Every structure is written in C-alpha cells, then in structure tokens.
Amino acid sequence: MKLHYYKETDSLYIDLSSKSSIDSQEITSDIVIDFDKNKNIVGIDIQNASKNIDFSSLEADEIPIKKVLINQK
C-alpha cells in the first residue's frame, strides 16, 4: 500500500494494489474508489484531502508487515 499526496490538487491517492484500475465509482463528491477487472478495490482517491482528513497524525495498528531483506553485505 502506498499513500500519494498531491499538493497542487490537494488530493490523496491510497494505492492498495499494483493491479490496474479498469473501473471507478464515485462514493461522494470527494471520494472515488478504483476497481480492477475482478471488481477488487485497488485504490481510493480523496479530493480536497486537507479538508476531509486530519493530517496531524498517521497511525498504523496491528497491520501485518512482511519483512523485506535489503541487500546486506
């Protein structure tokens, strides 16, 4: 998962998958959900993000994280 904030448009894109989006559905005037060919959610686009999200903190609670080994010499 990746979070992409675009200051120039005040939008936040939450990239949930590396799969391509083939369909989108507007949930509210500021939130669009992107789907892959199997109707799985692959991303969430939030417009006017600074008005819709509290950016003062970002927390992750009990998220399973796969350990990645970085080239160790």
PDB file of N, CA, C and O in Angstrom, chain B, residues numbered from 101:
ATOM      1  N   MET B 101       0.844  -1.166   0.000  1.00  0.00           N
ATOM      2  CA  MET B 101       0.000   0.000   0.000  1.00  0.00           C
ATOM      3  C   MET B 101       0.891   1.232   0.000  1.00  0.00           C
ATOM      4  O   MET B 101       1.909   1.282   0.690  1.00  0.00           O
ATOM      5  N   LYS B 102       0.487   2.232  -0.792  1.00  0.00           N
ATOM      6  CA  LYS B 102       1.230   3.481  -0.861  1.00  0.00           C
ATOM      7  C   LYS B 102       0.252   4.639  -0.736  1.00  0.00           C
ATOM      8  O   LYS B 102      -0.868   4.586  -1.244  1.00  0.00           O
ATOM      9  N   LEU B 103       0.694   5.676  -0.057  1.00  0.00           N
ATOM     10  CA  LEU B 103      -0.078   6.904   0.042  1.00  0.00           C
ATOM     11  C   LEU B 103       0.609   7.953  -0.814  1.00  0.00           C
ATOM     12  O   LEU B 103       1.813   8.173  -0.678  1.00  0.00           O
ATOM     13  N   HIS B 104      -0.137   8.599  -1.689  1.00  0.00           N
ATOM     14  CA  HIS B 104       0.408   9.642  -2.562  1.00  0.00           C
ATOM     15  C   HIS B 104      -0.395  10.915  -2.315  1.00  0.00           C
ATOM     16  O   HIS B 104      -1.600  10.948  -2.566  1.00  0.00           O
ATOM     17  N   TYR B 105       0.266  11.964  -1.825  1.00  0.00           N
ATOM     18  CA  TYR B 105      -0.410  13.251  -1.643  1.00  0.00           C
ATOM     19  C   TYR B 105       0.077  14.208  -2.719  1.00  0.00           C
ATOM     20  O   TYR B 105       1.280  14.353  -2.934  1.00  0.00           O
ATOM     21  N   TYR B 106      -0.859  14.859  -3.391  1.00  0.00           N
ATOM     22  CA  TYR B 106      -0.550  15.805  -4.457  1.00  0.00           C
ATOM     23  C   TYR B 106      -0.967  17.200  -3.998  1.00  0.00           C
ATOM     24  O   TYR B 106      -2.145  17.555  -4.026  1.00  0.00           O
ATOM     25  N   LYS B 107       0.026  17.977  -3.576  1.00  0.00           N
ATOM     26  CA  LYS B 107      -0.228  19.303  -3.013  1.00  0.00           C
ATOM     27  C   LYS B 107      -0.956  20.217  -3.991  1.00  0.00           C
ATOM     28  O   LYS B 107      -1.872  20.942  -3.603  1.00  0.00           O
ATOM     29  N   GLU B 108      -0.547  20.183  -5.272  1.00  0.00           N
ATOM     30  CA  GLU B 108      -1.125  21.093  -6.256  1.00  0.00           C
ATOM     31  C   GLU B 108      -2.622  20.889  -6.470  1.00  0.00           C
ATOM     32  O   GLU B 108      -3.316  21.820  -6.880  1.00  0.00           O
ATOM     33  N   THR B 109      -3.128  19.691  -6.200  1.00  0.00           N
ATOM     34  CA  THR B 109      -4.565  19.424  -6.346  1.00  0.00           C
ATOM     35  C   THR B 109      -5.232  19.100  -5.016  1.00  0.00           C
ATOM     36  O   THR B 109      -6.437  18.849  -4.967  1.00  0.00           O
ATOM     37  N   ASP B 110      -4.445  19.106  -3.927  1.00  0.00           N
ATOM     38  CA  ASP B 110      -4.931  18.745  -2.590  1.00  0.00           C
ATOM     39  C   ASP B 110      -5.694  17.425  -2.636  1.00  0.00           C
ATOM     40  O   ASP B 110      -6.813  17.316  -2.136  1.00  0.00           O
ATOM     41  N   SER B 111      -5.059  16.423  -3.249  1.00  0.00           N
ATOM     42  CA  SER B 111      -5.686  15.106  -3.331  1.00  0.00           C
ATOM     43  C   SER B 111      -4.758  14.042  -2.745  1.00  0.00           C
ATOM     44  O   SER B 111      -3.534  14.141  -2.821  1.00  0.00           O
ATOM     45  N   LEU B 112      -5.379  13.036  -2.167  1.00  0.00           N
ATOM     46  CA  LEU B 112      -4.648  11.902  -1.604  1.00  0.00           C
ATOM     47  C   LEU B 112      -5.101  10.657  -2.343  1.00  0.00           C
ATOM     48  O   LEU B 112      -6.297  10.380  -2.441  1.00  0.00           O
ATOM     49  N   TYR B 113      -4.131   9.905  -2.867  1.00  0.00           N
ATOM     50  CA  TYR B 113      -4.461   8.631  -3.505  1.00  0.00           C
ATOM     51  C   TYR B 113      -3.881   7.519  -2.650  1.00  0.00           C
ATOM     52  O   TYR B 113      -2.684   7.506  -2.364  1.00  0.00           O
ATOM     53  N   ILE B 114      -4.730   6.589  -2.245  1.00  0.00           N
ATOM     54  CA  ILE B 114      -4.309   5.427  -1.478  1.00  0.00           C
ATOM     55  C   ILE B 114      -4.258   4.258  -2.454  1.00  0.00           C
ATOM     56  O   ILE B 114      -5.288   3.750  -2.895  1.00  0.00           O
ATOM     57  N   ASP B 115      -3.048   3.848  -2.778  1.00  0.00           N
ATOM     58  CA  ASP B 115      -2.805   2.788  -3.748  1.00  0.00           C
ATOM     59  C   ASP B 115      -2.770   1.464  -2.981  1.00  0.00           C
ATOM     60  O   ASP B 115      -1.821   1.195  -2.244  1.00  0.00           O
ATOM     61  N   LEU B 116      -3.798   0.647  -3.154  1.00  0.00           N
ATOM     62  CA  LEU B 116      -3.936  -0.601  -2.399  1.00  0.00           C
ATOM     63  C   LEU B 116      -3.374  -1.821  -3.109  1.00  0.00           C
ATOM     64  O   LEU B 116      -3.184  -2.869  -2.492  1.00  0.00           O
ATOM     65  N   SER B 117      -3.109  -1.693  -4.399  1.00  0.00           N
ATOM     66  CA  SER B 117      -2.677  -2.835  -5.189  1.00  0.00           C
ATOM     67  C   SER B 117      -1.871  -2.365  -6.391  1.00  0.00           C
ATOM     68  O   SER B 117      -2.015  -1.230  -6.846  1.00  0.00           O
ATOM     69  N   SER B 118      -1.029  -3.245  -6.896  1.00  0.00           N
ATOM     70  CA  SER B 118      -0.275  -2.930  -8.111  1.00  0.00           C
ATOM     71  C   SER B 118      -1.096  -3.232  -9.367  1.00  0.00           C
ATOM     72  O   SER B 118      -0.651  -2.953 -10.480  1.00  0.00           O
ATOM     73  N   LYS B 119      -2.285  -3.797  -9.191  1.00  0.00           N
ATOM     74  CA  LYS B 119      -3.147  -4.104 -10.335  1.00  0.00           C
ATOM     75  C   LYS B 119      -3.715  -2.825 -10.932  1.00  0.00           C
ATOM     76  O   LYS B 119      -3.901  -1.831 -10.228  1.00  0.00           O
ATOM     77  N   SER B 120      -3.987  -2.854 -12.221  1.00  0.00           N
ATOM     78  CA  SER B 120      -4.526  -1.690 -12.924  1.00  0.00           C
ATOM     79  C   SER B 120      -6.002  -1.500 -12.627  1.00  0.00           C
ATOM     80  O   SER B 120      -6.757  -2.460 -12.472  1.00  0.00           O
ATOM     81  N   SER B 121      -6.391  -0.243 -12.553  1.00  0.00           N
ATOM     82  CA  SER B 121      -7.795   0.102 -12.378  1.00  0.00           C
ATOM     83  C   SER B 121      -8.491   0.080 -13.732  1.00  0.00           C
ATOM     84  O   SER B 121      -7.980   0.629 -14.709  1.00  0.00           O
ATOM     85  N   ILE B 122      -9.662  -0.557 -13.789  1.00  0.00           N
ATOM     86  CA  ILE B 122     -10.426  -0.547 -15.040  1.00  0.00           C
ATOM     87  C   ILE B 122     -11.804   0.088 -14.857  1.00  0.00           C
ATOM     88  O   ILE B 122     -12.522   0.318 -15.829  1.00  0.00           O
ATOM     89  N   ASP B 123     -12.167   0.370 -13.603  1.00  0.00           N
ATOM     90  CA  ASP B 123     -13.465   0.981 -13.338  1.00  0.00           C
ATOM     91  C   ASP B 123     -13.350   1.828 -12.078  1.00  0.00           C
ATOM     92  O   ASP B 123     -12.526   1.553 -11.206  1.00  0.00           O
ATOM     93  N   SER B 124     -14.176   2.849 -11.992  1.00  0.00           N
ATOM     94  CA  SER B 124     -14.189   3.728 -10.830  1.00  0.00           C
ATOM     95  C   SER B 124     -15.624   4.014 -10.444  1.00  0.00           C
ATOM     96  O   SER B 124     -16.523   4.016 -11.285  1.00  0.00           O
ATOM     97  N   GLN B 125     -15.828   4.258  -9.139  1.00  0.00           N
ATOM     98  CA  GLN B 125     -17.154   4.604  -8.659  1.00  0.00           C
ATOM     99  C   GLN B 125     -17.027   5.773  -7.693  1.00  0.00           C
ATOM    100  O   GLN B 125     -16.272   5.708  -6.724  1.00  0.00           O
ATOM    101  N   GLU B 126     -17.770   6.842  -7.962  1.00  0.00           N
ATOM    102  CA  GLU B 126     -17.777   7.993  -7.074  1.00  0.00           C
ATOM    103  C   GLU B 126     -18.675   7.683  -5.882  1.00  0.00           C
ATOM    104  O   GLU B 126     -19.866   7.416  -6.040  1.00  0.00           O
ATOM    105  N   ILE B 127     -18.090   7.722  -4.689  1.00  0.00           N
ATOM    106  CA  ILE B 127     -18.840   7.420  -3.466  1.00  0.00           C
ATOM    107  C   ILE B 127     -19.485   8.691  -2.915  1.00  0.00           C
ATOM    108  O   ILE B 127     -20.651   8.686  -2.521  1.00  0.00           O
ATOM    109  N   THR B 128     -18.719   9.773  -2.893  1.00  0.00           N
ATOM    110  CA  THR B 128     -19.206  11.107  -2.555  1.00  0.00           C
ATOM    111  C   THR B 128     -18.573  12.061  -3.557  1.00  0.00           C
ATOM    112  O   THR B 128     -17.816  11.633  -4.429  1.00  0.00           O
ATOM    113  N   SER B 129     -18.871  13.335  -3.441  1.00  0.00           N
ATOM    114  CA  SER B 129     -18.297  14.292  -4.391  1.00  0.00           C
ATOM    115  C   SER B 129     -16.783  14.384  -4.277  1.00  0.00           C
ATOM    116  O   SER B 129     -16.130  14.869  -5.201  1.00  0.00           O
ATOM    117  N   ASP B 130     -16.203  13.928  -3.157  1.00  0.00           N
ATOM    118  CA  ASP B 130     -14.753  13.998  -2.954  1.00  0.00           C
ATOM    119  C   ASP B 130     -14.044  12.648  -2.926  1.00  0.00           C
ATOM    120  O   ASP B 130     -12.817  12.613  -2.826  1.00  0.00           O
ATOM    121  N   ILE B 131     -14.768  11.544  -3.010  1.00  0.00           N
ATOM    122  CA  ILE B 131     -14.138  10.224  -2.876  1.00  0.00           C
ATOM    123  C   ILE B 131     -14.527   9.318  -4.043  1.00  0.00           C
ATOM    124  O   ILE B 131     -15.703   9.119  -4.346  1.00  0.00           O
ATOM    125  N   VAL B 132     -13.476   8.771  -4.693  1.00  0.00           N
ATOM    126  CA  VAL B 132     -13.669   7.841  -5.812  1.00  0.00           C
ATOM    127  C   VAL B 132     -12.916   6.548  -5.490  1.00  0.00           C
ATOM    128  O   VAL B 132     -11.763   6.580  -5.061  1.00  0.00           O
ATOM    129  N   ILE B 133     -13.575   5.424  -5.700  1.00  0.00           N
ATOM    130  CA  ILE B 133     -12.980   4.105  -5.481  1.00  0.00           C
ATOM    131  C   ILE B 133     -12.644   3.498  -6.842  1.00  0.00           C
ATOM    132  O   ILE B 133     -13.483   3.485  -7.742  1.00  0.00           O
ATOM    133  N   ASP B 134     -11.417   2.997  -6.992  1.00  0.00           N
ATOM    134  CA  ASP B 134     -10.984   2.350  -8.229  1.00  0.00           C
ATOM    135  C   ASP B 134     -11.010   0.826  -8.061  1.00  0.00           C
ATOM    136  O   ASP B 134     -10.648   0.300  -7.008  1.00  0.00           O
ATOM    137  N   PHE B 135     -11.446   0.126  -9.122  1.00  0.00           N
ATOM    138  CA  PHE B 135     -11.576  -1.331  -9.100  1.00  0.00           C
ATOM    139  C   PHE B 135     -10.763  -1.968 -10.219  1.00  0.00           C
ATOM    140  O   PHE B 135     -10.560  -1.365 -11.272  1.00  0.00           O
ATOM    141  N   ASP B 136     -10.297  -3.203  -9.979  1.00  0.00           N
ATOM    142  CA  ASP B 136      -9.617  -3.957 -11.031  1.00  0.00           C
ATOM    143  C   ASP B 136     -10.645  -4.752 -11.835  1.00  0.00           C
ATOM    144  O   ASP B 136     -11.849  -4.613 -11.617  1.00  0.00           O
ATOM    145  N   LYS B 137     -10.175  -5.581 -12.759  1.00  0.00           N
ATOM    146  CA  LYS B 137     -11.091  -6.338 -13.627  1.00  0.00           C
ATOM    147  C   LYS B 137     -11.950  -7.341 -12.872  1.00  0.00           C
ATOM    148  O   LYS B 137     -12.988  -7.769 -13.376  1.00  0.00           O
ATOM    149  N   ASN B 138     -11.521  -7.728 -11.646  1.00  0.00           N
ATOM    150  CA  ASN B 138     -12.296  -8.666 -10.835  1.00  0.00           C
ATOM    151  C   ASN B 138     -13.156  -7.979  -9.791  1.00  0.00           C
ATOM    152  O   ASN B 138     -13.689  -8.621  -8.887  1.00  0.00           O
ATOM    153  N   LYS B 139     -13.288  -6.641  -9.928  1.00  0.00           N
ATOM    154  CA  LYS B 139     -14.086  -5.809  -9.030  1.00  0.00           C
ATOM    155  C   LYS B 139     -13.498  -5.695  -7.628  1.00  0.00           C
ATOM    156  O   LYS B 139     -14.215  -5.386  -6.676  1.00  0.00           O
ATOM    157  N   ASN B 140     -12.184  -5.946  -7.497  1.00  0.00           N
ATOM    158  CA  ASN B 140     -11.490  -5.724  -6.227  1.00  0.00           C
ATOM    159  C   ASN B 140     -11.059  -4.268  -6.151  1.00  0.00           C
ATOM    160  O   ASN B 140     -10.692  -3.674  -7.165  1.00  0.00           O
ATOM    161  N   ILE B 141     -11.100  -3.693  -4.960  1.00  0.00           N
ATOM    162  CA  ILE B 141     -10.669  -2.306  -4.791  1.00  0.00           C
ATOM    163  C   ILE B 141      -9.155  -2.236  -4.917  1.00  0.00           C
ATOM    164  O   ILE B 141      -8.432  -2.965  -4.239  1.00  0.00           O
ATOM    165  N   VAL B 142      -8.679  -1.347  -5.795  1.00  0.00           N
ATOM    166  CA  VAL B 142      -7.236  -1.174  -5.988  1.00  0.00           C
ATOM    167  C   VAL B 142      -6.757   0.205  -5.547  1.00  0.00           C
ATOM    168  O   VAL B 142      -5.556   0.421  -5.389  1.00  0.00           O
ATOM    169  N   GLY B 143      -7.683   1.137  -5.348  1.00  0.00           N
ATOM    170  CA  GLY B 143      -7.271   2.462  -4.924  1.00  0.00           C
ATOM    171  C   GLY B 143      -8.429   3.325  -4.480  1.00  0.00           C
ATOM    172  O   GLY B 143      -9.586   3.094  -4.832  1.00  0.00           O
ATOM    173  N   ILE B 144      -8.076   4.341  -3.684  1.00  0.00           N
ATOM    174  CA  ILE B 144      -9.055   5.300  -3.189  1.00  0.00           C
ATOM    175  C   ILE B 144      -8.506   6.694  -3.451  1.00  0.00           C
ATOM    176  O   ILE B 144      -7.395   7.021  -3.034  1.00  0.00           O
ATOM    177  N   ASP B 145      -9.281   7.507  -4.138  1.00  0.00           N
ATOM    178  CA  ASP B 145      -8.879   8.872  -4.461  1.00  0.00           C
ATOM    179  C   ASP B 145      -9.716   9.831  -3.624  1.00  0.00           C
ATOM    180  O   ASP B 145     -10.945   9.813  -3.694  1.00  0.00           O
ATOM    181  N   ILE B 146      -9.047  10.670  -2.829  1.00  0.00           N
ATOM    182  CA  ILE B 146      -9.743  11.622  -1.964  1.00  0.00           C
ATOM    183  C   ILE B 146      -9.365  13.035  -2.393  1.00  0.00           C
ATOM    184  O   ILE B 146      -8.216  13.453  -2.252  1.00  0.00           O
ATOM    185  N   GLN B 147     -10.342  13.759  -2.917  1.00  0.00           N
ATOM    186  CA  GLN B 147     -10.147  15.150  -3.305  1.00  0.00           C
ATOM    187  C   GLN B 147     -10.372  16.052  -2.091  1.00  0.00           C
ATOM    188  O   GLN B 147     -11.025  15.653  -1.127  1.00  0.00           O
ATOM    189  N   ASN B 148      -9.827  17.273  -2.144  1.00  0.00           N
ATOM    190  CA  ASN B 148      -9.928  18.199  -1.009  1.00  0.00           C
ATOM    191  C   ASN B 148      -9.478  17.512   0.275  1.00  0.00           C
ATOM    192  O   ASN B 148     -10.111  17.630   1.324  1.00  0.00           O
ATOM    193  N   ALA B 149      -8.378  16.798   0.161  1.00  0.00           N
ATOM    194  CA  ALA B 149      -7.898  15.945   1.247  1.00  0.00           C
ATOM    195  C   ALA B 149      -7.666  16.704   2.543  1.00  0.00           C
ATOM    196  O   ALA B 149      -8.001  16.202   3.615  1.00  0.00           O
ATOM    197  N   SER B 150      -7.101  17.899   2.469  1.00  0.00           N
ATOM    198  CA  SER B 150      -6.810  18.640   3.702  1.00  0.00           C
ATOM    199  C   SER B 150      -8.085  19.044   4.443  1.00  0.00           C
ATOM    200  O   SER B 150      -8.038  19.334   5.638  1.00  0.00           O
ATOM    201  N   LYS B 151      -9.208  19.066   3.754  1.00  0.00           N
ATOM    202  CA  LYS B 151     -10.498  19.374   4.390  1.00  0.00           C
ATOM    203  C   LYS B 151     -11.176  18.107   4.908  1.00  0.00           C
ATOM    204  O   LYS B 151     -11.988  18.167   5.831  1.00  0.00           O
ATOM    205  N   ASN B 152     -10.843  16.969   4.317  1.00  0.00           N
ATOM    206  CA  ASN B 152     -11.518  15.711   4.656  1.00  0.00           C
ATOM    207  C   ASN B 152     -10.719  14.805   5.587  1.00  0.00           C
ATOM    208  O   ASN B 152     -11.272  13.869   6.164  1.00  0.00           O
ATOM    209  N   ILE B 153      -9.414  15.077   5.737  1.00  0.00           N
ATOM    210  CA  ILE B 153      -8.544  14.193   6.516  1.00  0.00           C
ATOM    211  C   ILE B 153      -7.737  15.003   7.515  1.00  0.00           C
ATOM    212  O   ILE B 153      -7.273  16.101   7.209  1.00  0.00           O
ATOM    213  N   ASP B 154      -7.575  14.458   8.702  1.00  0.00           N
ATOM    214  CA  ASP B 154      -6.713  15.075   9.709  1.00  0.00           C
ATOM    215  C   ASP B 154      -5.297  14.555   9.479  1.00  0.00           C
ATOM    216  O   ASP B 154      -4.979  13.418   9.825  1.00  0.00           O
ATOM    217  N   PHE B 155      -4.457  15.395   8.894  1.00  0.00           N
ATOM    218  CA  PHE B 155      -3.087  15.000   8.588  1.00  0.00           C
ATOM    219  C   PHE B 155      -2.124  15.188   9.759  1.00  0.00           C
ATOM    220  O   PHE B 155      -0.921  14.979   9.601  1.00  0.00           O
ATOM    221  N   SER B 156      -2.628  15.575  10.924  1.00  0.00           N
ATOM    222  CA  SER B 156      -1.732  15.836  12.056  1.00  0.00           C
ATOM    223  C   SER B 156      -1.088  14.569  12.609  1.00  0.00           C
ATOM    224  O   SER B 156      -0.073  14.637  13.301  1.00  0.00           O
ATOM    225  N   SER B 157      -1.676  13.415  12.303  1.00  0.00           N
ATOM    226  CA  SER B 157      -1.048  12.158  12.744  1.00  0.00           C
ATOM    227  C   SER B 157      -1.419  11.039  11.786  1.00  0.00           C
ATOM    228  O   SER B 157      -2.477  11.045  11.158  1.00  0.00           O
ATOM    229  N   LEU B 158      -0.516  10.087  11.700  1.00  0.00           N
ATOM    230  CA  LEU B 158      -0.755   8.892  10.889  1.00  0.00           C
ATOM    231  C   LEU B 158      -0.363   7.707  11.755  1.00  0.00           C
ATOM    232  O   LEU B 158       0.780   7.609  12.203  1.00  0.00           O
ATOM    233  N   GLU B 159      -1.294   6.822  11.987  1.00  0.00           N
ATOM    234  CA  GLU B 159      -1.042   5.671  12.842  1.00  0.00           C
ATOM    235  C   GLU B 159      -1.380   4.383  12.111  1.00  0.00           C
ATOM    236  O   GLU B 159      -2.279   4.348  11.271  1.00  0.00           O
ATOM    237  N   ALA B 160      -0.660   3.340  12.437  1.00  0.00           N
ATOM    238  CA  ALA B 160      -0.948   2.005  11.918  1.00  0.00           C
ATOM    239  C   ALA B 160      -1.042   1.073  13.113  1.00  0.00           C
ATOM    240  O   ALA B 160      -0.137   1.029  13.946  1.00  0.00           O
ATOM    241  N   ASP B 161      -2.112   0.346  13.196  1.00  0.00           N
ATOM    242  CA  ASP B 161      -2.343  -0.515  14.347  1.00  0.00           C
ATOM    243  C   ASP B 161      -2.555  -1.952  13.890  1.00  0.00           C
ATOM    244  O   ASP B 161      -3.494  -2.244  13.151  1.00  0.00           O
ATOM    245  N   GLU B 162      -1.690  -2.831  14.327  1.00  0.00           N
ATOM    246  CA  GLU B 162      -1.788  -4.264  14.068  1.00  0.00           C
ATOM    247  C   GLU B 162      -1.893  -4.608  12.577  1.00  0.00           C
ATOM    248  O   GLU B 162      -2.731  -5.414  12.172  1.00  0.00           O
ATOM    249  N   ILE B 163      -1.046  -3.995  11.786  1.00  0.00           N
ATOM    250  CA  ILE B 163      -1.013  -4.291  10.357  1.00  0.00           C
ATOM    251  C   ILE B 163       0.069  -5.335  10.108  1.00  0.00           C
ATOM    252  O   ILE B 163       1.220  -5.139  10.497  1.00  0.00           O
ATOM    253  N   PRO B 164      -0.290  -6.443   9.462  1.00  0.00           N
ATOM    254  CA  PRO B 164       0.734  -7.459   9.185  1.00  0.00           C
ATOM    255  C   PRO B 164       1.731  -6.928   8.160  1.00  0.00           C
ATOM    256  O   PRO B 164       1.353  -6.517   7.063  1.00  0.00           O
ATOM    257  N   ILE B 165       2.987  -6.940   8.525  1.00  0.00           N
ATOM    258  CA  ILE B 165       4.030  -6.435   7.650  1.00  0.00           C
ATOM    259  C   ILE B 165       4.967  -7.572   7.293  1.00  0.00           C
ATOM    260  O   ILE B 165       5.517  -8.241   8.168  1.00  0.00           O
ATOM    261  N   LYS B 166       5.142  -7.783   6.000  1.00  0.00           N
ATOM    262  CA  LYS B 166       6.060  -8.798   5.522  1.00  0.00           C
ATOM    263  C   LYS B 166       7.467  -8.220   5.586  1.00  0.00           C
ATOM    264  O   LYS B 166       7.734  -7.146   5.047  1.00  0.00           O
ATOM    265  N   LYS B 167       8.345  -8.928   6.236  1.00  0.00           N
ATOM    266  CA  LYS B 167       9.722  -8.448   6.356  1.00  0.00           C
ATOM    267  C   LYS B 167      10.422  -8.547   5.001  1.00  0.00           C
ATOM    268  O   LYS B 167      10.327  -9.557   4.304  1.00  0.00           O
ATOM    269  N   VAL B 168      11.114  -7.492   4.656  1.00  0.00           N
ATOM    270  CA  VAL B 168      11.845  -7.436   3.408  1.00  0.00           C
ATOM    271  C   VAL B 168      13.325  -7.341   3.751  1.00  0.00           C
ATOM    272  O   VAL B 168      13.742  -6.462   4.505  1.00  0.00           O
ATOM    273  N   LEU B 169      14.105  -8.244   3.199  1.00  0.00           N
ATOM    274  CA  LEU B 169      15.544  -8.204   3.424  1.00  0.00           C
ATOM    275  C   LEU B 169      16.174  -7.310   2.374  1.00  0.00           C
ATOM    276  O   LEU B 169      15.986  -7.499   1.173  1.00  0.00           O
ATOM    277  N   ILE B 170      16.915  -6.345   2.851  1.00  0.00           N
ATOM    278  CA  ILE B 170      17.620  -5.448   1.967  1.00  0.00           C
ATOM    279  C   ILE B 170      19.033  -5.980   1.796  1.00  0.00           C
ATOM    280  O   ILE B 170      19.632  -6.479   2.749  1.00  0.00           O
ATOM    281  N   ASN B 171      19.551  -5.879   0.625  1.00  0.00           N
ATOM    282  CA  ASN B 171      20.878  -6.387   0.300  1.00  0.00           C
ATOM    283  C   ASN B 171      21.850  -6.101   1.445  1.00  0.00           C
ATOM    284  O   ASN B 171      22.321  -4.976   1.608  1.00  0.00           O
ATOM    285  N   GLN B 172      22.136  -7.122   2.223  1.00  0.00           N
ATOM    286  CA  GLN B 172      23.035  -6.991   3.371  1.00  0.00           C
ATOM    287  C   GLN B 172      24.366  -7.658   3.029  1.00  0.00           C
ATOM    288  O   GLN B 172      24.414  -8.803   2.581  1.00  0.00           O
ATOM    289  N   LYS B 173      25.440  -6.910   3.254  1.00  0.00           N
ATOM    290  CA  LYS B 173      26.785  -7.464   2.998  1.00  0.00           C
ATOM    291  C   LYS B 173      27.581  -7.489   4.262  1.00  0.00           C
ATOM    292  O   LYS B 173      28.735  -7.918   4.256  1.00  0.00           O
TER     293      LYS B 173
END
